[in-house]
């Protein structure tokens, strides 16, 4: 079983996802989906903050739609407030 990513690694992953290297798109999405443990640790906080920023439109990511970001947030054991339902259109 692969080791979970720590907060520093998740931060680096987030930056890569904002401007993904060609051919690495699927791998990056897989890392974000499967290698960040759900919960309230620092790595989960970084992931939740990134996904929330996609949902509220303050960050764009060519690999994730707003709907996908909400779906990933739904798999986490954290509470995140989404400021408005604009993700439905995107």
Helices and strands as residue ranges (DSSP letters): H 7-18, H 25-34, H 42-56, H 66-74, G 85-89
